[in-house]
């Protein structure tokens, strides 16, 4: 399965950002360590005032899927218009899309590598084991995901297992608090890391981080 790291979104991962106010946000797509990759330009999310006639309107969810065309990351539509309060989700369309990031600036700033407010990172876990994660940006925020191998199901129980795979497990992050700090899931399930407000964090498998230097005792 894909690397467990919100800084490099891969096939199966998603990043979602809510846009709370009117703004015109230009954003870029990065391809991590893949040299020579670029993205179409410009990519824009235009946030407009909600329709005043829709008093009971529910916030909408918009999904943008990336594809790879040669050495370019392409997303359709490149210019997306939404209403204030809506959310946008970015996802790789196929497995040949390299690990990518999404970042915007100007009227409204956001970055999938520095999760700070009203954003969600999701990751499906395909291999059993214990995954300790922490913020690669140094805030100290951390947690753990325990992935269990499912038991052998009788044919009549497979439907229940498939339903279980369709449900996600939520981890809520507020400031430096993680609730719950440890979650247990089955292979194939997805964890939703919802960042309500945080100091620009990543959700990164601890094994991917450089070891901390040892301090010598006098």
Secondary structure as GFF3:
##gff-version 3
##sequence-region A 1 218
A	DSSP	beta_strand	14	18	.	.	.	ID=ss1
A	DSSP	beta_strand	23	30	.	.	.	ID=ss2
A	DSSP	beta_strand	38	39	.	.	.	ID=ss3
A	DSSP	beta_strand	43	48	.	.	.	ID=ss4
A	DSSP	beta_strand	61	69	.	.	.	ID=ss5
A	DSSP	beta_strand	72	76	.	.	.	ID=ss6
A	DSSP	beta_strand	79	83	.	.	.	ID=ss7
A	DSSP	beta_strand	87	92	.	.	.	ID=ss8
A	DSSP	beta_strand	101	106	.	.	.	ID=ss9
A	DSSP	beta_strand	110	111	.	.	.	ID=ss10
A	DSSP	beta_strand	115	124	.	.	.	ID=ss11
A	DSSP	beta_strand	129	134	.	.	.	ID=ss12
A	DSSP	beta_strand	142	148	.	.	.	ID=ss13
A	DSSP	three_ten_helix	155	157	.	.	.	ID=ss14
A	DSSP	alpha_helix	158	165	.	.	.	ID=ss15
A	DSSP	beta_strand	168	174	.	.	.	ID=ss16
A	DSSP	beta_strand	177	179	.	.	.	ID=ss17
A	DSSP	beta_strand	182	186	.	.	.	ID=ss18
A	DSSP	beta_strand	190	201	.	.	.	ID=ss19
A	DSSP	beta_strand	204	205	.	.	.	ID=ss20
A	DSSP	three_ten_helix	206	208	.	.	.	ID=ss21
###
